[in-house]
Amino acid sequence: MRNLTRAFGNFEKTRGQWRQSPVLSFADFLQEVVKYPNRVIRDVYHVYSDMIDAYVCDGVDEYGDDPESIQFLKYDCSRLFADGSDRPFFADRLFANRLMRHVDSFKVGAKQNKIYIFDGPHGSGKSTFLNNLLRKFEEYSNSPEGSRYEVVWRLKHEHLVGGVHNYNSLAEKLAWVLDSDGKKNLSEEAKDNGCEDTESGDYFHVPCPSHDNPLLLVPKEIRRQFFDDLFENDEFKWQLFTEKKYEWIFHEEPCTICVSLYQELLKKYRDPIKVMECVYARPYIFNRRLGEGVSVFNPGDKPLRNTIMSNEVVQRSLDALLCGSKHVSYLYSRYAKTNNGIYALMDIKSNNTDRLMELHNIISDGVHKVEDIEEQVNSLLFALMNPEDKKLLEDLHAFADRVEYINIPYVLDLQTEVDIYRENFGKHINETFLPRVLHNFARVIIATRLRTKSDAMDEWIGKSDKYELYCDTNLQLLKMEIFTGYIPGWLTEEDVANFTAKRRQKIVAESEKDGWKGFSGRDSIRLFNEFYSIYARPDKLIDMSMLGKFFRKYCKEDRDILPMGFLDSLLRMYNYTVLQEVKESLYYYNEEQISKDIVNYIFAVNFEPDTVEYCEFTGEKLEITEEFFARIEARLQVDSGGNNTFRNNVQKTYSTTALPQEMLRDGLDITETSLYQHLYEKCTYNLKEKVLEPFLKNENFRRAVKDYNHEDFKTYDEKIQSDVTYMMQNLQHKYRYSRQGAKEICIYVVDNDLAKIFSESKPAVS
């Protein structure tokens, strides 16, 4: 026989997973209230918003110093929707901001009875989103940070006659034995937590089926004075009496069962203090699988045959205690099980349509009828809906002001779309793509989801042809950048200045209408799998030609799937970007010398040609001649016919702005003035534009790139070796190319003669 000791020993590791739920007397509970008021005095709305705040860090505004910022923040929702999940949900920047606005509404206003519907097309991840949200809500609610207390009554049995239990039947005796045995465990647990119970078998417990907060048993007419006496005059007390989110504690009633029991016990004992001694508190334990605190219904889930729930043992004990009084009926509905929790409908179809209709009265009045009893329901009501099902609510005008939609369209943030590919196929996919190509795959997918017409973009940019090097005619590529929270550097200064807060809000608001068509989330994963299977090879990185070939096949099958010319625009933007990367990597002019030349030029324009002066900023002796001016103006690309005008403008700016205002008044160095910055950027830009010209005419340059890191590379002259090595290292360090990728992109730039193509086009920015 095999020894099973070690195998069974693993169960010891789970011993700590079962935690005792402390059962507190009302007095001990009040000590908890005083100690942790922010935690104990919370309704479900408060807990829900606290849960989101606990898992989602504060948003980041990359343009926080921009006076036109609209607080379109970057939120990291991975802890809420991805960590620990078998099926992660990826919230793009647009949806994350939408969700946080929804949550913030709970913090600033009083509770409103509404149903919150998450609306989105098929394949947008609605079900994954809600399942992960509810899983985290359950996890948080059962943690010390998210726990709340519920009422449990501890009452003395009245089956004693002359010290001996008296039963009418064997069935009653058996029921009492079973009940008291279970209640002994609760009583022993209470004892372990400091609650003395010397006659545990003589007591039974009546849990509040609606999970009411014990504080609601304080009569409404004395609550304000009660809390005023309970708390010190501190910040929380001020919040309690002034903030909307705490209004419920002063206005809500406990459930009908608890109210009836309180009143009957008051008749019996004639002492409210004695009644409150029967009130205990225990943590509200959430369990979705049992429908406690969280309950989710799918369209195929059949309605319950018996909608009214009860407990015969508890009812019999109550009847005996209250001398046969029928004023306390221990009856409740399934809604009570999720009171102060979340009730959710997965898709409004089939049986869920009827469930939504049932919710109408609850949403309107917060009341549900159980036979003759009115049952209050204070739950968060969630539902998922597809666009075609909206007609159901449009026909019900009574729902109009009771529904709040939160859209979950397809992902429109290219960074999030790429994260989805990495999650489904592994982070190693980065190594099989040239930089930017993976993100361009995401751009094509997102382009199918965007509307081609954007009034907000047209109002802002006007004619799109000025950005033909970087963008498509419909400005979708620019819109994608804005949806990721990025303002591209290739925009003109005029357009950046015109990118006001009002325009930004309009563009972001248009996202509510985008993402309802095109490739769904499931489609994009299927397409990526097909693309990756065809083109991923160990000896060749995936490039733009492969991407273009793959998607052109789909464009032939469906000409409307992508806007006309989008793939050409995407390739042109990519070509321009990689050309700039190669130029930047090859550029290594002496920055210090360029700076000195610019300062000397600014100083020299204040003098006539054919003079000799010492520059007061660099200390260098300057022979100010036409050749001196022409040499620097050539770097600045000043037309020979307009050089005098250019010099006069520089001199005027120096004498009216740079010197008197920025240098003398503000104490700036000449290299910190706007004039210097403008000339320096113009000079370096033009030098970078021409940096490839000497190499493009040299066939050895291309061969040296191919032979880089091979033995044959040593056969080239030192200048070419030095230049190629410098360029390769910069591409790897600055732009995250692999060694193979750096070689491939250089050859791509040279073979496609990109420098010549773009030199013939005048860029929008300089």
Secondary structure, 3 states (H helix, E strand, C coil): CCCCHHHHHHHHHHHHHCCCCCCEEHHHHHHHHHHCHHHHCCCHHHHHHHHHHHHCCCCECCCCCCCCCCCCCECCCHHHHCCCCCCCCCCCHHHHHHHHHHHHHHHHCCCCCCEEEEECCCCCCHHHHHHHHHHHHHHHHCCCCCCCEEEEEEEECCCEECCEECCCCHHHHHHHHHHHHHHHHHHHHHHHCCCCCCCHHHEEEEECCCCCCHHHHCCHHHHHHHHHHHCCCCHHHHHHHHCHHHCHHHHCCCCHHHHHHHHHHHHHHCCHHHHHCCEEEEECCCEHHHCECEEEECCCCCCCCCCEEECHHHHHHHHHHCCCCCCCCCEEEHHHHCCCCEEEECCCCHHHHHHHHHHHHHHHHCEEEECCEEEECCCEEEEEECHHHHHHHHCCHHHHHHEEEEECCCCCCHHHHHHHHHHHHCHHHHHHECCCHHHHHHHHHHHCCCCCCCHHHHHHHCCHHHHCCCCCCCCHHHHHHHHCCCCCCCCCHHHHHCCCHHHHHHHHHHCCCCCCCCCCHHHHHHHHHHHHHHHCECCECECHHHHHHHHHHHHHHCCCCCCCCHHHHHHHHHHHHHHHHHHHHHCCCCHHHHHHHHHHHHHHCCCCCCEEEECCCCCCEEEECHHHHHHHHHHCCCCHHHHHHHHHHHHHHHHHHHHHHHHHHCCCCHHHCHHHHHHHHHHHHHHHHCCCHHHHCCHHHHHHHHHCCCHHHHHCCHHHHHHHHHHHHHHHHHHCCCHHHHHHHHHHHHHCCHHHHHHCCCCCCC
